[in-house]
Amino acid sequence: MKKEPSIGISRRRLLAIAGLSTRATLLTRHPLFADEDPLSTIASTAANAKNKSFGSLKQIEAGLLNVGYAEAGPLNGPPAILLHGWPYDIHSFVDVAPVLAAKGYRVVVPHLRGYGSTRFLSNETFRTGQPSAIALDIIALMDALKIEKAILAGFDWGARTANIIAALWPERCKAMVSVSGYLIGSQAVGRIPLPPQAELQWWYQFYFATERGRAGYEKYRRDFAKLIWQLASPKWNFDDATFDRSAASFENPDHVAIAIHNYRWRLGLAEGEVKDDELEKRLADAPVITVPAITMEGDANGAPHPDPISYAKKFSGKYLHRTIRGGIGHNLPQEAPQEFVKAVIEVDGY
């Protein structure tokens, strides 16, 4: 398969970032916002965090990538890794992270491959968006950060990634919060036709299967993403500043290639990495998740999502499902951050 080119990060920039990171000690709390004190009370942190951005991001080489990530809280706190979806970015957790940090968690919020400042280390690396590859990215990030075990929490692609790690590497996952539940799938499942109404919800998947769709997403990625936000969260009245803050991450040179490959791979229209075939075979068996888990769903999620009843038996450990009401859509961590924080803290106590 044709490989997409990548833009690397200069050695000078990486050294500068590394130099900044050496200022931290184990007991240092990293300010998440340039103008926000993470030691403030939970209530004031949540209130003041609205419409702000993360402070300076960090960069670290991990596996195939140089990963851009936000970090907050004490370095010796219990790790919590927050994973975003498509077409969103780390700002889905901009109101969640400071609250968890104030509670003593070491919070890590990485840009997935194809987003923000995350870059491939080599121009020759296959720009795959298949689920197992993204999960391996997070395992590599944990290794690079010397995190043996973490709470994994996310939505959309991030929830699927958390599911995969919890299922295949439970020793690396202390507990999990997954919006929209059990999302592990396979190409075989992706080939099964659905009723017309269900297929209609996946219109963009079929659009992406065409060259016209790839070109359209390349040309109109910001407009496309805004439309998805509106459809997936029909009652979320986000403003332009909130959208623009995340949309900047879609300018990543590999973003289109990763997104298109992900959806084509799901339909069996694109090949994946041969080295990951064994992992995909294991995932195709829909493995049960044994770690403690809380699944969540917004009552106004306009994106395709399974009924909670359909996946309840896929969790064999201590498990709870919670539906969040009040017009909450697909981007639950950003639309209902307090509920997401509550779930992370609760599942940590299981």
CORMOGI-V768418 format. One record per backbone hydrogen bond with DSSP energy under -1.0 kcal/mol. CO is the residue of the C=O (numbers start at 1). NH is the residue of the N-H. Records with the same first field share a line. If there is no record, write none. Layout:
CO=NH  NH
This chain:
10=14
11=15
12=16
13=17
14=18
15=19
16=20
17=21
18=22
20=23
21=24
25=28
26=76
32=55
33=36
37=40
41=45
42=46
43=47
44=48
45=49
49=52
58=69
60=67
62=65
64=121
65=62
66=119
67=60
68=111
69=58
70=109
72=107
74=77
78=106
79=151
80=108
81=153
83=155
85=88
89=92
90=93
91=94
93=97
96=100
97=101
98=102
99=103
100=105
101=104
106=80
107=72
108=82
109=70
112=115
115=118
119=66
126=128
130=134
131=135
132=136
133=137
134=138
135=139
136=140
137=141
138=142
139=143
140=144
141=145
142=147
143=146
150=174
151=81
152=177
153=83
154=179
155=158
156=160
157=161
158=162
159=163
160=164
161=165
162=166
163=167
164=168
165=169
169=172
170=173
172=150
175=152
176=294
177=154
178=181  296
186=190
187=191
189=192
195=199
196=200
199=202
200=203
202=205  206
203=207
204=208
207=210
210=214
211=215
212=216
213=217
214=218
215=219
216=220
220=224
221=225
222=226
223=227
224=228
225=229
226=230
227=231
228=232
229=233
232=302  330
233=236
236=238
239=243
240=244
241=245
242=246
243=247
244=248
246=249
247=250
248=251
249=116  252
252=255
254=258
255=259
256=260
257=261
258=262
259=263
260=264
261=265
262=266
263=267
264=269
265=268
273=276
274=277
276=280
277=281
278=282
279=283
280=284
283=286
289=316
292=176
293=320
294=178
295=322
296=180
297=324
298=301
307=310
311=314
312=315
314=289
318=293
320=295
322=297
324=299
328=300
330=332
331=335
332=336
336=340
337=341
338=342
339=343
340=344
341=345
342=346
343=347
344=348
346=349
347=350
